[in-house]
């Protein structure tokens, strides 16, 4: 039986059960919608691939950074372990000179003293090349940055706070204080 709209009863039942689009234009839009879904799926897959690539790259960069950090720490430790090499090498000739001096049979005290003075000069030169400088003290004004006052001496023969005597020499290594000079300082009692 046909109804007034030109559709059979079976067609109407299908329409009611599945709610098919009423017009033919909507049927034509279906392939476009499927194409859009396919394009979005392709774009999503492309973004996932890009994300995975970036995550992998980040993991590799983190590993490279960690390896570089460990390598730098190892190099610093090696530098510390062998930093004294040049210093020790500069002092070895002095040690050799002391050994030769101890092997000689110096009959006169003057000869022995002369040898020790030469070794002392050799040691001063070697340490000077490494950057060691003595701090001037005797006759200088007292400076608490470089001098350590062990005793204050009442005197009128020197200016107030002038160093009278150096008890132990002080040293700088390049521009850094290594050890202050121990000194006796004048105190005017006017």
Residue pairs with C-beta under 8 A, 6 or more apart in sequence:
1 8
1 9
2 8
3 9
3 12
7 15
14 20
21 27
86 130
87 130
90 126
90 127
90 129
90 130
91 123
91 126
93 122
93 126
94 119
94 122
94 123
94 126
97 118
97 119
97 122
98 119
101 112
101 115
101 116
101 119
104 115
106 112
106 115
130 173
131 173
131 174
132 171
132 172
132 173
132 178
133 171
133 172
133 173
133 174
134 169
134 170
134 171
135 146
135 147
135 169
135 170
135 171
135 172
135 177
135 180
135 181
137 147
137 163
137 166
137 169
137 170
137 181
137 183
138 163
138 164
138 165
138 166
138 183
139 162
139 163
140 147
140 162
140 163
141 159
141 161
141 162
141 163
142 149
142 161
142 162
142 163
142 183
142 185
145 177
146 170
146 172
146 177
146 180
146 181
147 163
147 170
147 180
147 181
147 182
147 183
147 185
148 170
148 180
148 181
148 182
148 183
149 183
149 184
149 185
150 167
150 182
150 183
150 184
151 184
151 185
152 184
152 185
152 186
152 187
153 164
153 184
153 185
153 186
153 187
154 187
154 188
154 189
155 164
155 186
155 187
155 188
155 189
156 188
156 189
156 190
157 186
158 164
158 186
158 188
159 186
159 188
160 186
160 187
160 188
161 185
161 186
161 187
162 185
162 186
163 183
163 184
163 185
163 186
164 183
164 184
164 185
164 186
165 183
165 184
166 181
166 182
166 183
167 182
167 183
167 184
168 181
168 182
169 181
170 177
170 178
170 179
170 180
170 181
170 182
171 178
171 179
172 178
